[in-house]
């Protein structure tokens, strides 16, 4: 210190900057910049490194290759210079001209913000670019520059403003309104510290609002030195200590301290808890999100942050701002029981929940909170429902019993339709007994029955539904008898089903039979057998018919007695309806009987014929006769008794469906015979003759003309049946022409096949002594072989083994046309020779070279010749050939037979 006073001749020190990496101080006094050693404060070199300096600053964001160097920006008269300072030297990097000398400097990477005499300018070190910000009157205030974040500065301005700006002159934040005239500025995230004569002002960069004012008289400078805040007066230097906010929670009464204390980690000296108590929830939340706790690990800080969220959530809840409360409760992982406890009676009686200690809020319940305001209480319950549903779907809570119980009570209290859906479609784990009393209190009997069923108390559930059906209880949410039947159909307790089945059928037989028809097939085979159900339904006539229809028509049951029983019930009901004169119901019942008689083939026809004859059901009787193939009786009923000629024609068409032409001709011939019956009275014949003529002339193709001509009366003129004759002739001519066309097509196809066979057989196959069978690998010792389309040769008896050969499907098909078996032998008794030595080329008669076999081609197979011993015999006949229609196996059999029957002599 003595050395500094001597060197600077007692001139005041204007700026001191510490370079920790170099262990030195940069000191500015009387326009001289000097480097001093930190340990002993001795100057390096013989004097100042620079002279004429008005101000300087460090560039903390400068990119340098040497970690043991710092970059400084120096303001000279009308000039800005950039230096790189190391332990042993100083290097000038850049010179930039300025219109005036600099009052203040602040560097931020490639940009330097300069306060001149009357304006702020940003210079770019790399490009030497200039960006003017704004002009000012230096007589009104002291120019100040503070680096905030990368590429952002805070500068003081007229009228006590602090303006944020970037290198382009753009402001991304609202300005700050200073409470007192500024002497100096410093930044410690997320706060800006402004020093005045009387106080230290603390502003948040998040909302640009003043958060604190610390009384401090006589301050001269304030700065952030490697994370520590220092403030000096004329006679002393003070350290501004950051009091952690979680310590302030423990003792909020110590608002101020005798020494200068700056609470950097909190917004107010009372801490976030005081902020919450004062209703400044948003400020407390901003603080908690943007400040890192000191002296705490990640888990502890997370718990503390969640605690803040929970407390803030209850504050917003008390304000009625349920959307923000929902978000904060979710982020704070609040114990959902803490919220449910605010609603009287909604926590289950079996829950042992006790509110948090220390308490998160001072709310007794929503009734006390909202002073019995029904609208606000209703809104709170809507919030509770939405929050519980969200918690339940997301699986964020282990307290499902309390959640489900509260939801059931909420739905029941407001009689909401969601109650039934919640009970039936969810896997609920509520306090069942507590919910029973609550549901009964609000007359939710249907939901109560559903809850009984959920608890496997089916007897109690069915009893409640029975009382609702009888009218003893009233519940509009109950869906009626159909729902009760559906429950019985799905119930596995067969004793309960039989107990309530009679009650249901007495209410509605048509719906009640669903107890049995809606059940699964497995239940019907085990517990509810058709025989037992039919016996039970004997006293319910409508139900038994519906059940038998279900068995016969829907389930396609093949038990004969059910088909017959259903038909008899139809007939009996038809007889009753005839007596009652209910024509509409009678028509429907007859339609159902006719449908059964047409689709079923299992009923006892004779039994039903007797019943229907007594009931005069002629049309139904005709259907049964048709099933019995007694078409003459059926048509006789339709024509002579019912006189329904269109039905008679339709009968022929329907019964001929899927049958051949002869069967159709027979049916229409029978109908014509009925029209022309000799049993008819003379006065009746005229009507039926007209129908017979119309039938012949309208459908000539449906008759065999020869038979028709034999049955027609000889007295009829040709003109009467002219249309029939023309149609029959046209049909006969058409058949003749079609047969000729088919014959010609067949001949053409045969010719094509013969040509294909010829094309296959005309090729020669040469066999040498070196050739061998591809299956057995043995040579060919006789004249029998088989050839495939890919020229593979084999012994004929190995054909079945060639299924594993690598042949395509088309080649195998062609194989059946191309296999040739040749037997040609010349026997010379005077000379010993092999078979191949005497083989001839059949086409030329010239003997072939030894080892060569000629294969001739034929379109028809020849017979087998037996050869006895003789002097000389040459078999000049064509070779034996496998026909194209023969399978490979048949060809092999032919070959073996040939080899067995031909006798060779050397």
Secondary structure by P-SEA (a helix, b strand, c coil): caaaaaaaccccccbbbbcccccbbbbbcccbbbbbbcccccccccccccccccccccccccccccccbbbbbbbcccbbbbbbbccccccccbbbbbcccccbbbbcccbbbbbcccbbbbbbccccbbbbccccccccbbbbbbbccccbbbbbbccbbbbbbcccccccbbbbbbccccccccccccbbbbbcccbbbbbbcccccccbbbbbcccccccccccbbbbbccccccccccccaaaaaacccccccccccccccccccccaaaaaaacaaaaaaaaaaccccccccaaaaaaaaaaaaaaaaaaaaaacaaaaaaaaaaaaccaaaaaaaaccccccccccccccccccccccccccccccaaaaaaaaaaaaaaaaaaaaaaccccaaaaaaaaaaaaaaaacccaaaaaacccccccaaaaaaaaaaaacaaaaaaaaaaaacaaaaaaaaaaaaaaccccccccccaaaaaaaaaaccaaaaaaaaaaaaaaaccccccccccccccccccccccaaaaaaaacccaaaaaaaaaaaccccccccaaaaaaaaaaaaaaaaaaaaacaaaaaaaaaaaaaaaaaaccccaaaaaaaaaaaacaaaaaaaaaaaacaaaaaaaaacccccaaaaaaaaaaaaaccccaaaaaaaaaaaaaaaacccccccaaaaaaaaaaaaaaacccccaaaaaaaacccccccccaaaaaaaaaaaaaaaaaaaaaaaaaaaaaaaaaaaaaaaaacbbbbbcccccccccccccccccccccccccccccccccccccccccaaaaaaccccbbbbbbbbbbcccccccccccccccccccccccbbbbbbbcbbbbbbbbccccccccccccccccccccaaaaaaaaaaaaacccccc
